[in-house]
Amino acid sequence: MISRVSSIAFGAVFVSTVLFQPATKFAMAANEAMDSQIMRYEDRVVDPRDWGAFERYFGGDTGANGAVRVSKGTINPGDWPHPPHQHDAEEIIHILSGEGTWYLNNEELPARAGDMVFIASQDLHTLRNTGTEPVEFLVIFLAGPGND
């Protein structure tokens, strides 16, 4: 089992390098709220990783609710994007396809297509692909006001 301290440190690095590094097209002036928009599939930013990939769709300040990032992820069989970690932001993850294991506050639960999880601030969590096919998921990362 990974220690809580190392997973917290890893989580902070993961959040800052993967989720909060906006692609050039997502960069905005400080405190500038995103406009309503449609992000076309061909305009997404694909970020390949050793464990799979992130496809970034939206990122920035919503105005009313603070910073948000919306991405689609793919986890290769037998892999995970990171060990269990925690951070201030909240997350909503919806599994689109595949199966795996949720790790939520030191509990392991089956993860299946159609499942959706809300992860509260500072809850220890991750998702591992324990199946034979890729796990595809949508993640909405809610950093809150003043946390872009």
C-alpha positions as CSV (number, residue, x, y, z in Angstrom):
1,M,0.0,0.0,0.0
2,I,1.2,3.5,-0.8
3,S,1.8,5.8,2.1
4,R,-0.7,8.6,2.6
5,V,2.1,11.2,2.6
6,S,3.6,10.0,-0.7
7,S,0.1,9.8,-2.3
8,I,-0.6,13.4,-1.1
9,A,2.6,14.6,-2.6
10,F,2.0,12.7,-5.8
11,G,-1.6,14.0,-6.0
12,A,-0.4,17.6,-5.7
13,V,2.1,17.0,-8.6
14,F,-0.6,15.3,-10.7
15,V,-3.1,18.1,-10.1
16,S,-0.7,20.8,-11.0
17,T,0.9,19.0,-14.0
18,V,-2.1,17.2,-15.6
19,L,-5.3,19.0,-14.6
20,F,-4.3,22.6,-14.0
21,Q,-1.9,23.1,-16.9
22,P,-4.3,24.5,-19.4
23,A,-3.5,23.9,-23.1
24,T,-2.6,27.1,-25.0
25,K,-6.1,27.4,-26.4
26,F,-7.6,27.3,-22.8
27,A,-5.4,30.0,-21.4
28,M,-7.3,33.1,-20.2
29,A,-6.7,36.3,-18.5
30,A,-6.9,36.2,-14.7
31,N,-10.4,36.3,-13.4
32,E,-11.9,36.1,-16.9
33,A,-14.9,33.8,-17.0
34,M,-15.4,31.3,-19.8
35,D,-18.0,32.1,-22.4
36,S,-20.7,29.6,-23.3
37,Q,-19.2,27.4,-26.0
38,I,-19.3,24.1,-27.9
39,M,-16.0,22.2,-28.0
40,R,-15.8,20.0,-31.1
41,Y,-14.2,16.6,-30.8
42,E,-11.6,17.6,-33.4
43,D,-10.7,20.7,-31.3
44,R,-9.9,18.8,-28.1
45,V,-6.4,18.6,-26.8
46,V,-5.0,15.1,-26.5
47,D,-2.4,14.5,-23.9
48,P,-1.0,10.9,-24.2
49,R,0.4,9.3,-21.0
50,D,2.1,6.0,-20.2
51,W,-1.1,4.8,-18.6
52,G,-3.5,6.0,-21.3
53,A,-4.5,9.6,-22.2
54,F,-6.4,12.7,-21.3
55,E,-8.5,14.6,-23.8
56,R,-9.0,18.1,-22.6
57,Y,-12.2,19.9,-23.5
58,F,-12.8,22.8,-21.2
59,G,-10.8,24.6,-18.6
60,G,-11.0,27.9,-16.9
61,D,-13.1,30.0,-14.5
62,T,-16.9,29.6,-14.8
63,G,-17.5,33.0,-13.2
64,A,-20.2,31.7,-10.8
65,N,-18.4,28.5,-9.5
66,G,-14.7,29.2,-10.0
67,A,-12.2,27.0,-11.8
68,V,-13.4,23.9,-13.6
69,R,-11.7,21.4,-15.9
70,V,-13.5,18.9,-18.1
71,S,-11.6,16.0,-19.7
72,K,-12.1,12.5,-21.0
73,G,-9.6,10.0,-19.8
74,T,-8.6,6.5,-21.0
75,I,-6.8,4.1,-18.7
76,N,-5.1,1.1,-20.3
77,P,-5.8,-2.4,-18.8
78,G,-3.9,-3.1,-15.6
79,D,-3.0,0.6,-15.1
80,W,-4.0,3.8,-13.3
81,P,-3.2,7.4,-13.7
82,H,-1.9,7.8,-10.2
83,P,-1.8,6.2,-6.8
84,P,-4.6,7.2,-4.3
85,H,-4.2,10.9,-3.6
86,Q,-6.2,13.8,-2.3
87,H,-6.5,17.5,-3.0
88,D,-8.7,20.5,-2.2
89,A,-10.7,20.3,-5.4
90,E,-13.8,18.2,-5.8
91,E,-14.3,15.8,-8.7
92,I,-17.1,14.0,-10.5
93,I,-16.1,10.9,-12.6
94,H,-18.4,9.1,-14.9
95,I,-17.2,5.8,-16.4
96,L,-18.2,5.6,-20.0
97,S,-16.9,2.1,-20.8
98,G,-14.7,-0.6,-19.2
99,E,-14.4,-1.8,-15.7
100,G,-12.0,-1.4,-12.8
101,T,-11.7,-0.6,-9.1
102,W,-12.6,2.6,-7.3
103,Y,-10.3,3.4,-4.4
104,L,-12.2,5.8,-2.2
105,N,-11.1,6.6,1.4
106,N,-9.2,3.3,1.8
107,E,-12.2,1.3,0.4
108,E,-12.0,-0.7,-2.8
109,L,-15.2,-1.0,-4.8
110,P,-16.0,-2.3,-8.3
111,A,-16.2,0.3,-11.0
112,R,-18.4,-0.4,-14.1
113,A,-19.6,1.5,-17.2
114,G,-22.4,3.8,-16.2
115,D,-21.0,4.4,-12.6
116,M,-20.6,8.0,-11.4
117,V,-18.7,9.1,-8.3
118,F,-18.5,12.4,-6.5
119,I,-15.2,12.9,-4.7
120,A,-15.3,15.5,-1.9
121,S,-12.4,17.7,-1.1
122,Q,-9.5,15.9,0.6
123,D,-11.0,12.4,0.1
124,L,-8.4,9.8,-0.8
125,H,-9.2,8.4,-4.3
126,T,-8.1,6.9,-7.6
127,L,-9.4,4.6,-10.3
128,R,-7.6,1.5,-11.6
129,N,-8.4,-0.4,-14.7
130,T,-8.6,-4.1,-13.6
131,G,-10.4,-5.2,-16.8
132,T,-9.2,-6.4,-20.2
133,E,-10.4,-3.4,-22.2
134,P,-9.5,0.3,-21.8
135,V,-11.6,2.3,-19.2
136,E,-12.9,5.5,-20.6
137,F,-14.2,8.2,-18.2
138,L,-15.4,11.7,-18.1
139,V,-13.9,13.8,-15.3
140,I,-15.2,17.2,-14.0
141,F,-12.6,18.8,-11.7
142,L,-14.1,21.5,-9.6
143,A,-11.5,23.7,-7.9
144,G,-13.9,26.3,-6.7
145,P,-13.8,30.1,-6.6
146,G,-10.3,31.7,-6.5
147,N,-8.5,28.4,-7.3
148,D,-7.6,28.6,-10.9
